[in-house]
Amino acid sequence: MRIPTLPMPPAAQSLLATAQQLAPRISARAEEIENARRLPADLAQELAQAGFFRTFIPEAYGGSELHPAHSLEIIETIARADGSTGWCVMIGSATAMVSAWLPEASARNVYSPPETITGGVAAPIGRAERVDGGFRVSGRWPWASGSHNCQWLMGGALIIQDGKPLLSPKGIPEARVFVFPAKDTVLHDTWHASGLCGTGSCDIEVKDLFVPAEYSFSLLSERPRVQRPLYGFPPFALLGVGLPAVALGIARRAIDDFVSLAQQKVMYPSRKLLCSRGPVQQAVAEAEALLRSARALLYESVHQAFDAGAKGDVSLRTRADLRLSYTHATRTSARVVDMVYELAGGPAVFRTSPLQRCLRDVHVATHHAMVAPPTLETIGGVLLGVETETAFL
């Protein structure tokens, strides 16, 4: 669905058209991707060369610097073809936003090659000790999607001083995100999951790795070095903006596949098609309304936050509304998939049916921390005027 209120720049038009062209081939490889438990290297390379991982890189560094709404539409299209591929594109494009926070020389070194793919985990699970010129970083980060195809990876870490976490003047542990060559990491084959099986979301680990200071940054305490409207968008929201797009794409695929099935499946003993049943018609209408309304809220909130960020005036309420739209779109997508999966009956349980993959994939997406149920507690606190921790909104 084209966004009527925002003209698409040529770069976005080209990427969307390429996504639509690639979709049938990606869909045809879904079983291969799932069985491999990672994105095939040739497909990852093709996606990289097409520019799908450069949507949040500044134009000054050779990226396309797209409005988040355009990136959403592109990721939706790919996720509709295959959830795991959409997820990997989401992760690669989202982590590339760090190019606007890194010093220019570091950002250009990492992202100038057009085939660069980055990934990693921003959560401060690791430890980093200050040394001359940088940090000694150790840590093991789970859920590092797409890492097998990355040239650079990143991990969040607490800053350690005298054996203890360094605290800010407000008493909050200081944390930074560190960017390091993928060749310096160990990938642990831990990704044996129920859904999004093809994302290769393994653990990554480094031990006592020296990372120069210029290859680190903080999304909490530092402003982006590139002053462009895109980077006025709330940083943690920009990092997670593609999550609901993946879920929406999966749910759209589920509805499409169910409609196709319902137009062919004969019910016994009536010998009528499944699509002729009143309850089925009602449920499909409800599923369609749920999905499209959740999508509309998402796009509305993204536009609102982008416009506010471009003016340098993103309120707490705007950030809360934005995260609410992420969580609502993701969890509504899961509800929609559940509805059509149950309507499909027996055929949906077989591996030959994309519906079973949609079911498994979307319910793994709902477990991401950025869209999990606890986010609703934080958002509700903001709406109710209750004091709550909002740094990561």
N, C-alpha and C positions, 0 to 999 in steps of 0.2 A: 504494500500500500504506500503510495507516494505521499509525502507530507505536504499538504496544499499551502501551508502558510510560510514555507521556507524554501526558496528556490535552491536547487541542488547545484553546487559548483561542478565544473567539469571533472575534477578528481573523484568526487563522490559518485557522479553519474557513471563514470568508467568502472569504478569498483563494484557498484551495484549491478551493472550489466554483466561484469565478469562473474560475480557471484551467481547470478541467475544462469549463466552459461555453464558454469562448473557444477551446479547443483545436481543434475542427473548423474554425472560421473561420480560425484561424492556419494550420493545415495546408493549407487550400484556397488560401492566399495565398503558399505557400512559393516557387513559381516566380517570382511577382512580386517577392518580397523578394530573392531571389537575383539576378534581373536588374537590380534597382535598385541593388544593392550597398550597401544601407543599409535600415534599418527605415523603412517609410513613416511620415510624420509623423502621420497620423491614428491609426495603430495605436499608435505610441509615446505619443501623447496619451491614448488609451483606457487603456493599461496604467498610465500615471501616475495618471490620475484614479481608477482602481480601487485604487491603493495599492501596486502591486508594487515600486515603487522606495523604499518607506518602511519596509521590514521591519527595518532595522537603525538607524533613527532613534529616539532616546529618546521614550518616551511623553510626557515633559514638553514635548517640542518638536512634538508632534502625530504622531509615528511610531507604529508598532505594536510595536517592540522585541521581535521574536520570538526564541524559542529557535532557534539555528542549525539544529537538526534539522527544524523546521517549514519554515524557508526552503528547505532542501534539497529537501523534498518538493514544494514549490510550483514551484521551478525545474525539477526533474525533469519535472513535468507539462507545463510549457510547452516545454521542450526536446524532449520526446517528440513534440510537434506540429510543431516546427520548431527546428532547432539554432541558427540565427542569432538567432531571437527569444529563445530561452532564454539565449543568451550575453549579449545586450543587457540583459535583465532582471538577470542575474547581475552584470554590471558596474555597472549603475546602483544596484542595491541595495547592493553591496559598498562602492562609493565613498562612499555616504551614511553609512557608519559613522563618517566623520571628524567628523560632527556632535557626537560625544561627546568629541572631542579639541579642537575649536575653542572659543574663548571663547563664552559663551552668546549675547551680542549678535550675534556673527558667525554662529553656527550658526542662530539664529532668522532672521536676514536672508536666509540662503541657503535654508533648508529650510522656512520657514513656509508659503510658497505650496504648496498640495497638488499642483500640476502640475510641481513642480521635478524635473528629471532632472540628475544630475551624472555626470561621467566623468573620464577622464584616466589618467595613468601616474605611479605613485609612485616609480619608479626614478629615482635622482638623476643624470639625464642633463644637466640644465641647470646654469646658474651663477647665483648670487644674491649681489649685493654689498650690504652694509648701508649704509643711508642714514638720515637723520632720519625716524623714524616707520615705517620698514619696510625694504624691499629693492627693488633693481632686478634684475629677473629676465629672463634670456634663455635660450632653449632650444628644441629641437625634439624632440618625443617621438613615436615610432612606436607602432603598435598601440593607438591611442586609440579603442577600440570605442564605438559609439553616439554619437559626438561631435556629429553633425549635429543631434541632437534635444536636446542639453543646453543648459541656461541658464548653468551654471557648469562650469568645467573645472579640473583641477589637474595640477601637474607637480612632480616631485621635482628638487631642485637642490642642488649642493654650495655651501656658504657660502665666498665668496671674500674674502680680506683681503690687501691689498697685492699683488694679482695672483696669489696662491697660495691653494690650499684651506686653510681654517682647520682646525686639528687639535685634537681633544679631548685632555685630559690623558693618555689612553691611546694617543695617536698616531693615532687614527682620524679621517679626514676628517668634518667635521660636515655633516650634510645635513638639509634640511627639505622639507616638502611645502607648496606654495603653491596657494591657491585663488583663482581670478580669473574674472571674467565671460567667458562664451564669446564675446561680441561683441568682446572685446579680443584674440582669437586669430586666427591664419590657419590654415585647414584645407587641407592639401595632399592632393589626390586620388591617394593612392598605393595604395589597397586593390584590387589586382587579384590575388586569391588563389585557391588551388585549392579551398578549402573555407571554411565559415562566411562565404560570400561576401556575405551580407546584413547583416553586422555593421557595415559602414562603418568599419572599423578603420584610419582614415587617420592621417596625421601631424598633430599640432597644434604650432603655433609661436608664441612671443611674443618680442619684441625690446625690451630695455630697458624692460620694463613695471614700473611702480611697484605693489607689492603691500604694503598695510599689514601691519605685524607681526601684528596680530590675525587675519589671514587666512592664517596659517601655523602649522605644528605639526610635531612629530617623533614618529613611532611608536617610535623606538628609545630616546629619552632622556626622553620625557614620558609621564606617566600620563594616562589619560582624565580629563576634568573632571567627567564624569557617573559617579558611583559606583553602578553597577547590575551585577547578575550577568553580563549579556551582555558588558559591557566588561571583565570579568575574563578572558574568552577570549583566548588569545594573539593579539595584534593582526594580525600578518601572516597567521596562520591564518584569522582572521575575514575578512580582505580576500580570501582565496582559497577560502573554504569552498564557494562555489557552483560552482567549476570541475569537480570530480568529478560534481556533480549534473547538469551539462549533458551530460557524457559518458555517464552512466548513462541519462539520458533518450533520447539518440540511440541507444544500444545496445538499449534496450527497444523503441524504434520499429523497429529493424532486425529483431529477432526476430519481432515481431508481423507485419511485412510479409512476412517470409520464410514464416512459418506459413501466411498467407493464400495466398501464391503456391504453396507446396507442395501445398496442398489443391486447386489448380486445374490445375497444370501436368501435362500428359500426357507421359510418356516414350515414345520410340519406339526400337526396334520393339515393345516389350513392351505398349504402350498402357495402362500402369499409371500411377497418379498418383505424382508425385515423393515425396509423403509416405509412400508404401508401402514405400520402400526402407529396409532395415535400417541402412545406414551413415548415411543422413539422419536417421533417428530417433535414433541414438546421438549424432550431432553436435549436434542440437538439445538433447538432454538435457544434454550437456556444456556447451553455451553457456548454458543456463538456470542450471545450477549455478554456473558461473563468475561470471555477472552477479550473482546473488543473494548469493553468499558475499562478493563484493567490496563489495556494497552493505551487507551486514550489518556488515562490518568498519568501513566508513566511519561508519555510524550509531553503532556501539558506541564508536568513538574520539571522535566528536563529543560524545556524552553524557558520556564520561569527562572530557574536557577542560573541558566546561562546568561540571560539578560541581566539579572541582578549582579552576577559575577563580573560581567563586562563593565558595569558601573562601579565595581568595588564595594558593593553594598549587599552582601548575602546575609540575611538575618538568620537567627537560630530557627525561627519558624519555617523559613524557606528550606533550610537544611533538613529539618524534621519532615516536612512534606515530601521532599525528594526521596529520603530513605523509606518513608512510608510507601511511596509508589513502587520502589524496588521490591520491597517485601511483599506487598499486595500483588504485584504482577507475577512474581515467582510462585507464590503459594496459590494464587488463583489458577495459574497454569496447571499446577499439580491437580487441583480439584477438577479442572476440565478434562485432563487426561484420565483421571479416575472414572469420570462419568461415562466417557465413550468406551473405555476399556470394559466396563461392566456391561454396557449395552451390547457389545460385540459378542459376548458369550464365548463358547468354546474355542472358536478359531483364534482368538487373541492370545491364547496361552502358548502357542507354538512359536518356535524361533523363526519360522517363515513369515510371521506377522510382525510388521514394524511396530504395531501397537504395544507389544510386550516390551520392546526396547524403549519406546517412548515412556512407558510407565516406570521402568527402572531408572532411566536417565533423569527424568524430571524430579524423582524423589531423592536422588543424590544431590541435585542442584539446590533443593530446599534446605540442605544441611550446611550450606556455606554460612560462615559466621555473619556475613554482611546482610543476609536475608533470613536468618533463623528467627524463631519466635522471640528470643530476648530483645531483638531490635524493637519490637512493638512496645515493650516495657519502657524503653528509653523514649520512644516517640510519644507514647501516652503520657509520660511524665512532663514532656514539653507542652503538650496540648492542655494538660491539667494545671500547668504552672507549678509543678512540683520540682524541687531541686534534684537534679540528676546529672550523671556524668555524660557530657555531650561532645567530648573532644574528638571522637571518631565518627561523628555524624558528617 
